[in-house]
Amino acid sequence: MNTFLLEIVTPEHLVYSKQVSSLTVKGADGDLGILPGHIPLVTPLQVAPMFVKADGATITIAVHGGFVEVHKDKVTVLAESAELPTEIDVERAEAAKERAQRRLQARSKQDEIDHRRAELALQRAVTRIKVSTRKGQQ
C-alpha cells in the first residue's frame, strides 16, 4: 500500500479528503511524519502548516489546533479550523497579525488570558500567511 486516506475535518465541514502518500504535521512534541502503514496514534496539533504529498505534489494546509488520529489505512485530522491556500485572505491575515502584535507590545497589566488570545491570533495569522505565500506548494 503506497497511500492512505487523509480526511481533514472541522466543526463546520470536511476540508480535505483524498488518498495521499505522506503527511507532515506539527504535533505537541514537534514535527511528525506519517507514511502508509504508520502505527496507530492520537496526538494534539499545534497551530502550524501541514504538508500533504499526493499525486507527486505537495500541498500546504493551514491547521489551527486540534488532533490527528492515525489508523492503519486512514488518518483523520480533527481541527479547530483548517484552510486550503486558495481559501486564505492574505490581507485579512496581515491585518490580524498586526493587531495581535500591537496587543502583545502594548501589554502592561493585561490579563494572561488576553495575552494568550493575542499569541494564538498571531500564530494563526502567521500560519495563514505562510500557507498562502506557498500557493499550496512546498
N, C-alpha and C positions, 0 to 999 in steps of 0.2 A: 504494500500500500504506500503510494507516494504522496497522498494528500489526506486531509481530514476536513470535516465540515466546521467552518467557523461561523458562529452567529453572534452578532453584537446587538444587544437588546437594551433599551432604556425604558423607563416607565411609560413613555409616550408611544414608542414604536420600535419596529425592527429596523435597525440602521444598516445592517450588512449580513448577508447570508450567502456563502459561497465555499466551494472546495478550494483549499489553499495548501501550499507546500510548507510554509513556515509562518511563525508569528513571533514577534518580539514585543514584550510589554515591560513596563516598569512596575515591579511588584513592591511589596513592603520592604524587601531586603535588597532591592536593586533590579537590574535588568534580568529578564527571564526569557530564554529562547525555547520555543516549543516546536517540535518536529513531529511528523507522524509516528505513532506508537509511544508517545511520551507517557510516563507513569501518571496515574490519576493524582490530582491535587486541587486544592482550592486555596487561593491567596488574595488578599486585598490588593487593589491597584492604586498607584499614585496618580496625580494629575500629570499627564505626560503624553507625548505622541506614541502611537502604537504602529509598528511596521508589519505589514502583511505582504507576503510573497505569494502571488498567484499568477498562473499563466506566463511565467517568465518576467513579470514586472513587480515592482514594489510599490505598494500604496501606503501612504501615511494617513492615519486617522487620529483626530484629537479625542482623547478619552479623559473625562473629568471624574476620576474616582470610581469606585465600585469594586467588583470582584471578578476574577477569572476562575472558571471551573473547567478542569481538563479531564476528559474521559479518553478511552482508547481510540475512538474514531471521531470524536466531536469535542470542540472547545466552545464554551459559552462565556461571553463577556457580559456581565450584568453591570452596566454603567449608569451612574447618576445622569450623565449626558455624554453623547458622543457625536462627533461631526466629521463628515467627509470633507475634503478640501473644497469642493465646489459649494458647500453649504455655509462656508465661513465668510462673514462680512468683515473684511480686514480693517476698514475704517472704524467700525464699531469696536473691534478688538483693540485697536491702537488707543481709542478714547478710554476704554475700560482700563487699559494698562496705565495710562497717565493718571486717571482718577485714583487708582489703587496706590500708585507710587506717591502721589500727593498726600493721601491719607496716612501712609506709613511714615512719611517725612514729618508730617505735622503732629505726630503722636507726642503728647505731653502726659496728661493724666487720663488718657483714654482707657476704656475697658479693654481687658485682654481679649474679650470676645470680638470687639470691633477690630482690633489689631489682627486677629486670626482670620476674620472675614476678609479683610483687605489683602492679607497674604494669599488666601485662596483665590480671590478675584484676580490678583496679579498672576498667579500660576496658570489659571485658566486662559487669561488673555495672552500670555507668552506662548502657551501651547498652541492656541489657535493661530497665532501669527507664524510660528514655526511651520505648522502643517500647511497653512495657505501659501507660504512662500516656496514650499517644496513642490507645489502644484500636484500633490499626491504622489510624487516620485521621490525616491531616496537617491 
